[in-house]
């Protein structure tokens, strides 16, 4: 048990003791006040009224002797002592009469003005003509009440002991209930720090649905993200080492060939230059990917005209593409946002180049820019071989190359679409791929547009679309 457990336990226990003591003291003071205030029990309840009626009837019909016989009953005599007081203030049997109780009883009787007698009082005349006032005081001196089965002191100690044990058990259970999820979180955090990436707490917390359970879910979410990041980094290191090893091996072969056959020096140098360019491209893409993963942009944010940027990327792709494959910008709505131009340019460019790479000869890659529900959507479709459904999401992971490129097309390193996804997500958007009806693949990039005024939005909706570019 940790320090938090003892703090909660002792705090709740002391609080219960303080509340119990305060309530007990208030009850004690109230009872003492009631005992000192020797008023008759005018609201003594049905039992007191029954005893008063019985005493009044016995006194009225049989006089003092009949009342004496009735009061000889111990339960009535000791539990509800009825006083029969004459005009001189003396009890019929010589018992002491509390002066304050007698005064209040007479005042209540006088206030009734001969009308209905107040509750708790009876004015009775005996057969011999004497008149007595019957009432029940809060307590009466004289003969003490018969002893109870247990002494009062012992009963009080038993009650205090039971209350103390109950508060102790309740405080223990409450402290355990509140600190248990904290201990689970502590153990899972230590396990996670020790390298156990599978450590979770939500299942161990059971059916709790409070803020502590929410904290457990957040911890599991953090652990999931951390496990994914570590696994991704490990896979990335493995893929990077593999991708670097191939061009380095080819460079070593070219260097050995140049040493052994000087007449092939020019060919070996060309090979070394080509592999060095590939290494430079790979390192550049890795740096871009690392910056995006770290949340560091390549440039400051600025206002970007998405339609103009998409048109420029399509023009550049057509300039670089062979005449056997073309990119067609079917139409493009106007749209602008604040972001990083170079990141979005590379995102659009990587998707279009990938579509060109996998398109057959004579096919066209279509590009559309649409504004829909506050989003600017770029749809790039090709007529390539498409992908199995279980690989559509994987192509946006680093070093994943799905499908086969046409003969003569560079296979690349599998980083272009990974950079695209991170660039779009850095702008609050999303990207997904889906197979095209009739064959091919469509990649959809969605970017959130800033909220504008209603009139301004209507003007934008009315703006003409860019004509198709071929």
Phi, psi and omega in degrees: 000131183271183182294325180297322179300311183292325178296313180295316182298308182294321180297312180293322181295313179298322179295318178295320178297318180295317180295316179298319179295319180295317179294316178299319179296319180296318178295319180298313180297321180295316180295320178297320179296320179293324180289324179286332178272095190279057177277152176286156185274077181291337178242045185287352178099176183301322183295316180297319178296322178298316180296318178298316179297319180295317180295319180296318180294317180296319181290322182290323185268323186242357179078198186296326181295320179293320179295324180296317179298318180295315183284353176292341176296121188297321182298321178282320184298316188263326185278318179231087184285115179266128177261135174245104190251133178274188183292340179273000181082022181250141178286146183298336180250012176079015178282150180295140181249122177298121184301318183294320178296319179295319180298314182292325178295316179294322178297317179296323179291319180292325181292340180284343177058039177078359178278213182300132179289134180301156177297146180086358180233146173220130176253110191237137175254132180278167179299334181272006174096358177278146181247132182233146175259119179259131174202167182241113179282168179295322171207161184223141179283184180099225186291128183290161175296148179297147183295145177279176182296324178240141176300149182300318181298317179295319179298318178297319179296320178297316179297316178297319180296317178297316179298320180294315180295319180297317179293325179295313180295317180298317180294321178298312181296318180294317179297319179295318181296321183283328185266346181301310179297330177294320177294323177297316177298320180297314180295319180293322178296320177295319179295320179295319179293332180278357176111358178276092184284354179268004182294126179222161184234340187300318182295322180289336180285345177077224188260020177300146180222039180249190182295327179293321176296322176298321177297321177296318177296320178296322177297317179296321177297317177298318180295321177298313179298318180295318178297317178297318180295317180295315179297321178295318179295319179295316178295323179296317178298320179295315181292320179298314180298323178292317181293326179286329184293323184295307179293327177294321178295319179294325177294321178295321177295317179296322179293317178296321179296321179294325179287322183278328181231087183302336181289343178257023183298318182297318179294322180293321179294322177297319178297317180297320180295319181295318179290326177295322177296320178296318177298319179296319178296316180298315180296320178298316179293324177296319178295318178299316179297319180295320179295318180293320178296327180276356179080020181255119179283165181275343181201170180289155179289149179206166176288132186236127172274104186294323179297315180294320180296318180293322178296320179296316180297320178297317178299315180296321180294320177293327180292322182275336185286158175285163182289350180280345180226138182227158176248129182243122173271098186295309172196165182208123174288160174281149179184147180213153176207170178259121183193205182250112187299315185295323179296314181292324177299316180292326178297311178297316185295318181297320180293316181293318179295321178296322177294320177297321183298321186263002179277141177288167180296140179083358181270160178246144172260122181261140180232133178227143175239114186236144173254123186210124175053046178076012180238145171257115186251128176252121181245120180245119184236141177234179178242037179282196184284348184075190184218153170298150184301327183283356179251358185295324179275333185288338184291348178267007175267151181298140175064022175259120179237105182260143178080180182239131176281154177301158181302133179092347179275139178293137181283335181074190183248000181076026181251343185299309181289332175295319177295321178301312182298315181292325178293317179292317179295330176296338177260014178081014182255195181212163180217141177210159179239148177210148179290145184267140178295130183091002179106137179117184184226141175240130176248127183247123177251125180244127179237130180287134178267148178294149179287131180236169179295159184297315181295320181293322180295320179297322177297321179293320180296330181276353182291144183290152176274155177291141179291160179297139179247129178233000000 
